[in-house]
Amino acid sequence: MELKEVKDFCKEFYIGFSTLNLYPYQLRYVDSPDNCSIDLITFNERVDIEGLISVDENSVRLLKINCFDDIDTFFIFNTPQELYDILLSMLLACCHASGVKISISEVINTTLGHLNQLP
């Protein structure tokens, strides 16, 4: 995938996921010249990062998560489906590690609904 496609995909995924109730946290999307990130941050004026996922044109890195479990932090993707699976798994792990309770089926329905609107 080209970087612009990856960023567009991640932005739509972020928009869908951020419509869910993640209180006391919220998501933030950050666009940089050579990557983008989706961050789980506190829901207030401070910007305390609970989880941080960085994405470039062919890889995803989990840069911060609030757990001590031994988990994979680097993933390679080739297709939008693989990117979706990685983003879904990583954001669910970040939410779980921070104590956010959300329905997996609701996350899938919401995020796929937004991604189906992509051209």
Rosetta constraint file for C-alpha pairs under 8 A:
AtomPair CA 1 CA 5 HARMONIC 6.32 0.50
AtomPair CA 1 CA 6 HARMONIC 6.41 0.50
AtomPair CA 1 CA 57 HARMONIC 6.17 0.50
AtomPair CA 1 CA 58 HARMONIC 6.90 0.50
AtomPair CA 1 CA 78 HARMONIC 6.58 0.50
AtomPair CA 1 CA 79 HARMONIC 6.78 0.50
AtomPair CA 1 CA 80 HARMONIC 7.80 0.50
AtomPair CA 2 CA 6 HARMONIC 6.29 0.50
AtomPair CA 2 CA 57 HARMONIC 5.77 0.50
AtomPair CA 3 CA 7 HARMONIC 6.11 0.50
AtomPair CA 3 CA 34 HARMONIC 7.58 0.50
AtomPair CA 3 CA 35 HARMONIC 7.46 0.50
AtomPair CA 3 CA 56 HARMONIC 6.58 0.50
AtomPair CA 3 CA 57 HARMONIC 4.56 0.50
AtomPair CA 4 CA 8 HARMONIC 6.11 0.50
AtomPair CA 5 CA 9 HARMONIC 6.05 0.50
AtomPair CA 6 CA 10 HARMONIC 6.08 0.50
AtomPair CA 6 CA 55 HARMONIC 7.91 0.50
AtomPair CA 6 CA 56 HARMONIC 7.28 0.50
AtomPair CA 6 CA 57 HARMONIC 6.06 0.50
AtomPair CA 7 CA 11 HARMONIC 5.99 0.50
AtomPair CA 7 CA 31 HARMONIC 7.66 0.50
AtomPair CA 7 CA 35 HARMONIC 7.48 0.50
AtomPair CA 7 CA 36 HARMONIC 6.37 0.50
AtomPair CA 8 CA 12 HARMONIC 6.29 0.50
AtomPair CA 9 CA 13 HARMONIC 6.17 0.50
AtomPair CA 9 CA 80 HARMONIC 7.73 0.50
AtomPair CA 9 CA 115 HARMONIC 7.16 0.50
AtomPair CA 9 CA 118 HARMONIC 7.87 0.50
AtomPair CA 10 CA 14 HARMONIC 5.97 0.50
AtomPair CA 10 CA 36 HARMONIC 7.81 0.50
AtomPair CA 10 CA 38 HARMONIC 7.90 0.50
AtomPair CA 11 CA 15 HARMONIC 6.15 0.50
AtomPair CA 11 CA 29 HARMONIC 6.95 0.50
AtomPair CA 12 CA 16 HARMONIC 6.26 0.50
AtomPair CA 12 CA 111 HARMONIC 7.75 0.50
AtomPair CA 12 CA 114 HARMONIC 6.01 0.50
AtomPair CA 12 CA 115 HARMONIC 5.91 0.50
AtomPair CA 12 CA 118 HARMONIC 7.88 0.50
AtomPair CA 13 CA 17 HARMONIC 6.11 0.50
AtomPair CA 13 CA 84 HARMONIC 7.90 0.50
AtomPair CA 13 CA 111 HARMONIC 5.58 0.50
AtomPair CA 13 CA 112 HARMONIC 7.86 0.50
AtomPair CA 13 CA 114 HARMONIC 6.85 0.50
AtomPair CA 13 CA 115 HARMONIC 6.49 0.50
AtomPair CA 14 CA 18 HARMONIC 5.83 0.50
AtomPair CA 14 CA 27 HARMONIC 7.32 0.50
AtomPair CA 14 CA 28 HARMONIC 7.86 0.50
AtomPair CA 14 CA 29 HARMONIC 6.79 0.50
AtomPair CA 14 CA 38 HARMONIC 6.88 0.50
AtomPair CA 14 CA 111 HARMONIC 7.95 0.50
AtomPair CA 15 CA 19 HARMONIC 6.62 0.50
AtomPair CA 15 CA 111 HARMONIC 7.84 0.50
AtomPair CA 15 CA 114 HARMONIC 7.40 0.50
AtomPair CA 16 CA 20 HARMONIC 7.64 0.50
AtomPair CA 16 CA 110 HARMONIC 5.51 0.50
AtomPair CA 16 CA 111 HARMONIC 4.51 0.50
AtomPair CA 16 CA 112 HARMONIC 7.79 0.50
AtomPair CA 16 CA 113 HARMONIC 7.50 0.50
AtomPair CA 16 CA 114 HARMONIC 5.55 0.50
AtomPair CA 16 CA 115 HARMONIC 7.96 0.50
AtomPair CA 17 CA 107 HARMONIC 6.44 0.50
AtomPair CA 17 CA 110 HARMONIC 6.74 0.50
AtomPair CA 17 CA 111 HARMONIC 5.74 0.50
AtomPair CA 18 CA 22 HARMONIC 7.67 0.50
AtomPair CA 18 CA 26 HARMONIC 6.75 0.50
AtomPair CA 18 CA 27 HARMONIC 5.74 0.50
AtomPair CA 19 CA 110 HARMONIC 7.93 0.50
AtomPair CA 20 CA 102 HARMONIC 7.97 0.50
AtomPair CA 20 CA 107 HARMONIC 7.41 0.50
AtomPair CA 21 CA 102 HARMONIC 7.58 0.50
AtomPair CA 22 CA 26 HARMONIC 5.80 0.50
AtomPair CA 22 CA 95 HARMONIC 7.81 0.50
AtomPair CA 22 CA 100 HARMONIC 6.11 0.50
AtomPair CA 22 CA 101 HARMONIC 7.71 0.50
AtomPair CA 22 CA 102 HARMONIC 7.49 0.50
AtomPair CA 23 CA 43 HARMONIC 6.90 0.50
AtomPair CA 23 CA 100 HARMONIC 7.24 0.50
AtomPair CA 24 CA 42 HARMONIC 6.28 0.50
AtomPair CA 24 CA 43 HARMONIC 5.39 0.50
AtomPair CA 24 CA 100 HARMONIC 7.97 0.50
AtomPair CA 25 CA 40 HARMONIC 6.46 0.50
AtomPair CA 25 CA 41 HARMONIC 5.43 0.50
AtomPair CA 25 CA 42 HARMONIC 4.43 0.50
AtomPair CA 25 CA 43 HARMONIC 4.57 0.50
AtomPair CA 26 CA 40 HARMONIC 5.78 0.50
AtomPair CA 26 CA 41 HARMONIC 5.50 0.50
AtomPair CA 26 CA 42 HARMONIC 6.24 0.50
AtomPair CA 26 CA 43 HARMONIC 5.57 0.50
AtomPair CA 27 CA 38 HARMONIC 6.68 0.50
AtomPair CA 27 CA 39 HARMONIC 5.50 0.50
AtomPair CA 27 CA 40 HARMONIC 4.71 0.50
AtomPair CA 27 CA 41 HARMONIC 6.05 0.50
AtomPair CA 28 CA 38 HARMONIC 5.72 0.50
AtomPair CA 28 CA 39 HARMONIC 5.11 0.50
AtomPair CA 28 CA 40 HARMONIC 6.55 0.50
AtomPair CA 28 CA 41 HARMONIC 7.02 0.50
AtomPair CA 29 CA 36 HARMONIC 7.30 0.50
AtomPair CA 29 CA 37 HARMONIC 5.81 0.50
AtomPair CA 29 CA 38 HARMONIC 4.76 0.50
AtomPair CA 29 CA 39 HARMONIC 6.50 0.50
AtomPair CA 30 CA 36 HARMONIC 5.51 0.50
AtomPair CA 30 CA 37 HARMONIC 5.14 0.50
AtomPair CA 30 CA 38 HARMONIC 6.50 0.50
AtomPair CA 30 CA 39 HARMONIC 7.94 0.50
AtomPair CA 31 CA 35 HARMONIC 6.57 0.50
AtomPair CA 31 CA 36 HARMONIC 4.48 0.50
AtomPair CA 31 CA 37 HARMONIC 6.67 0.50
AtomPair CA 32 CA 36 HARMONIC 5.51 0.50
AtomPair CA 34 CA 56 HARMONIC 6.54 0.50
AtomPair CA 35 CA 54 HARMONIC 6.92 0.50
AtomPair CA 35 CA 55 HARMONIC 5.54 0.50
AtomPair CA 35 CA 56 HARMONIC 4.44 0.50
AtomPair CA 35 CA 57 HARMONIC 7.28 0.50
AtomPair CA 36 CA 54 HARMONIC 5.87 0.50
AtomPair CA 36 CA 55 HARMONIC 5.39 0.50
AtomPair CA 36 CA 56 HARMONIC 6.61 0.50
AtomPair CA 37 CA 52 HARMONIC 6.90 0.50
AtomPair CA 37 CA 53 HARMONIC 5.40 0.50
AtomPair CA 37 CA 54 HARMONIC 4.30 0.50
AtomPair CA 37 CA 55 HARMONIC 5.91 0.50
AtomPair CA 38 CA 52 HARMONIC 6.11 0.50
AtomPair CA 38 CA 53 HARMONIC 5.36 0.50
AtomPair CA 38 CA 54 HARMONIC 6.70 0.50
AtomPair CA 39 CA 49 HARMONIC 6.73 0.50
AtomPair CA 39 CA 50 HARMONIC 7.46 0.50
AtomPair CA 39 CA 51 HARMONIC 5.59 0.50
AtomPair CA 39 CA 52 HARMONIC 4.44 0.50
AtomPair CA 39 CA 53 HARMONIC 6.24 0.50
AtomPair CA 40 CA 49 HARMONIC 5.99 0.50
AtomPair CA 40 CA 50 HARMONIC 5.33 0.50
AtomPair CA 40 CA 51 HARMONIC 4.86 0.50
AtomPair CA 40 CA 52 HARMONIC 6.38 0.50
AtomPair CA 40 CA 94 HARMONIC 7.40 0.50
AtomPair CA 40 CA 95 HARMONIC 7.74 0.50
AtomPair CA 41 CA 47 HARMONIC 6.00 0.50
AtomPair CA 41 CA 48 HARMONIC 5.45 0.50
AtomPair CA 41 CA 49 HARMONIC 4.50 0.50
AtomPair CA 41 CA 50 HARMONIC 5.44 0.50
AtomPair CA 41 CA 51 HARMONIC 7.09 0.50
AtomPair CA 42 CA 46 HARMONIC 6.89 0.50
AtomPair CA 42 CA 47 HARMONIC 6.04 0.50
AtomPair CA 42 CA 48 HARMONIC 5.45 0.50
AtomPair CA 42 CA 49 HARMONIC 6.73 0.50
AtomPair CA 42 CA 50 HARMONIC 7.26 0.50
AtomPair CA 49 CA 64 HARMONIC 7.96 0.50
AtomPair CA 50 CA 64 HARMONIC 6.99 0.50
AtomPair CA 50 CA 65 HARMONIC 6.16 0.50
AtomPair CA 50 CA 66 HARMONIC 6.26 0.50
AtomPair CA 50 CA 94 HARMONIC 7.35 0.50
AtomPair CA 50 CA 98 HARMONIC 6.77 0.50
AtomPair CA 51 CA 62 HARMONIC 7.89 0.50
AtomPair CA 51 CA 63 HARMONIC 7.41 0.50
AtomPair CA 51 CA 64 HARMONIC 4.82 0.50
AtomPair CA 51 CA 65 HARMONIC 4.56 0.50
AtomPair CA 51 CA 66 HARMONIC 6.88 0.50
AtomPair CA 51 CA 91 HARMONIC 7.98 0.50
AtomPair CA 51 CA 94 HARMONIC 5.47 0.50
AtomPair CA 51 CA 95 HARMONIC 7.96 0.50
AtomPair CA 52 CA 62 HARMONIC 6.11 0.50
AtomPair CA 52 CA 63 HARMONIC 5.34 0.50
AtomPair CA 52 CA 64 HARMONIC 4.92 0.50
AtomPair CA 52 CA 65 HARMONIC 6.85 0.50
AtomPair CA 53 CA 60 HARMONIC 6.89 0.50
AtomPair CA 53 CA 61 HARMONIC 5.70 0.50
AtomPair CA 53 CA 62 HARMONIC 4.62 0.50
AtomPair CA 53 CA 63 HARMONIC 5.84 0.50
AtomPair CA 53 CA 64 HARMONIC 7.26 0.50
AtomPair CA 53 CA 90 HARMONIC 7.50 0.50
AtomPair CA 53 CA 91 HARMONIC 7.95 0.50
AtomPair CA 54 CA 60 HARMONIC 5.72 0.50
AtomPair CA 54 CA 61 HARMONIC 5.13 0.50
AtomPair CA 54 CA 62 HARMONIC 6.46 0.50
AtomPair CA 54 CA 63 HARMONIC 6.96 0.50
AtomPair CA 55 CA 59 HARMONIC 5.86 0.50
AtomPair CA 55 CA 60 HARMONIC 4.51 0.50
AtomPair CA 55 CA 61 HARMONIC 6.40 0.50
AtomPair CA 56 CA 60 HARMONIC 6.61 0.50
AtomPair CA 58 CA 76 HARMONIC 5.77 0.50
AtomPair CA 58 CA 77 HARMONIC 5.44 0.50
AtomPair CA 58 CA 78 HARMONIC 6.46 0.50
AtomPair CA 59 CA 74 HARMONIC 7.16 0.50
AtomPair CA 59 CA 75 HARMONIC 5.49 0.50
AtomPair CA 59 CA 76 HARMONIC 4.35 0.50
AtomPair CA 59 CA 77 HARMONIC 5.86 0.50
AtomPair CA 60 CA 73 HARMONIC 7.97 0.50
AtomPair CA 60 CA 74 HARMONIC 5.84 0.50
AtomPair CA 60 CA 75 HARMONIC 5.14 0.50
AtomPair CA 60 CA 76 HARMONIC 6.43 0.50
AtomPair CA 60 CA 77 HARMONIC 7.80 0.50
AtomPair CA 60 CA 86 HARMONIC 7.56 0.50
AtomPair CA 61 CA 73 HARMONIC 5.54 0.50
AtomPair CA 61 CA 74 HARMONIC 4.67 0.50
AtomPair CA 61 CA 75 HARMONIC 6.50 0.50
AtomPair CA 62 CA 73 HARMONIC 4.72 0.50
AtomPair CA 62 CA 74 HARMONIC 6.47 0.50
AtomPair CA 62 CA 90 HARMONIC 7.24 0.50
AtomPair CA 63 CA 73 HARMONIC 7.17 0.50
AtomPair CA 65 CA 93 HARMONIC 8.00 0.50
AtomPair CA 65 CA 94 HARMONIC 5.64 0.50
AtomPair CA 65 CA 97 HARMONIC 6.87 0.50
AtomPair CA 66 CA 94 HARMONIC 7.08 0.50
AtomPair CA 66 CA 97 HARMONIC 5.40 0.50
AtomPair CA 66 CA 98 HARMONIC 6.13 0.50
AtomPair CA 67 CA 97 HARMONIC 5.65 0.50
AtomPair CA 75 CA 86 HARMONIC 7.43 0.50
AtomPair CA 77 CA 82 HARMONIC 5.46 0.50
AtomPair CA 77 CA 83 HARMONIC 5.72 0.50
AtomPair CA 78 CA 82 HARMONIC 6.64 0.50
AtomPair CA 78 CA 83 HARMONIC 7.57 0.50
AtomPair CA 79 CA 83 HARMONIC 6.39 0.50
AtomPair CA 80 CA 84 HARMONIC 6.03 0.50
AtomPair CA 81 CA 85 HARMONIC 6.23 0.50
AtomPair CA 82 CA 86 HARMONIC 6.25 0.50
AtomPair CA 83 CA 87 HARMONIC 6.09 0.50
AtomPair CA 84 CA 88 HARMONIC 5.96 0.50
AtomPair CA 85 CA 89 HARMONIC 6.09 0.50
AtomPair CA 86 CA 90 HARMONIC 6.01 0.50
AtomPair CA 87 CA 91 HARMONIC 5.98 0.50
AtomPair CA 88 CA 92 HARMONIC 6.04 0.50
AtomPair CA 89 CA 93 HARMONIC 6.11 0.50
AtomPair CA 90 CA 94 HARMONIC 6.16 0.50
AtomPair CA 91 CA 95 HARMONIC 6.08 0.50
AtomPair CA 92 CA 96 HARMONIC 6.03 0.50
AtomPair CA 93 CA 97 HARMONIC 6.01 0.50
AtomPair CA 94 CA 98 HARMONIC 6.23 0.50
AtomPair CA 95 CA 99 HARMONIC 6.21 0.50
AtomPair CA 95 CA 100 HARMONIC 4.94 0.50
AtomPair CA 95 CA 101 HARMONIC 7.26 0.50
AtomPair CA 96 CA 100 HARMONIC 5.53 0.50
AtomPair CA 96 CA 101 HARMONIC 6.73 0.50
AtomPair CA 102 CA 106 HARMONIC 7.65 0.50
AtomPair CA 102 CA 107 HARMONIC 7.52 0.50
AtomPair CA 103 CA 107 HARMONIC 6.30 0.50
AtomPair CA 104 CA 108 HARMONIC 6.21 0.50
AtomPair CA 105 CA 109 HARMONIC 6.11 0.50
AtomPair CA 106 CA 110 HARMONIC 5.99 0.50
AtomPair CA 107 CA 111 HARMONIC 5.97 0.50
AtomPair CA 108 CA 112 HARMONIC 5.85 0.50
AtomPair CA 109 CA 113 HARMONIC 6.00 0.50
AtomPair CA 110 CA 114 HARMONIC 6.59 0.50
AtomPair CA 111 CA 115 HARMONIC 6.25 0.50
AtomPair CA 112 CA 116 HARMONIC 5.99 0.50
AtomPair CA 113 CA 117 HARMONIC 7.03 0.50
AtomPair CA 114 CA 118 HARMONIC 7.49 0.50
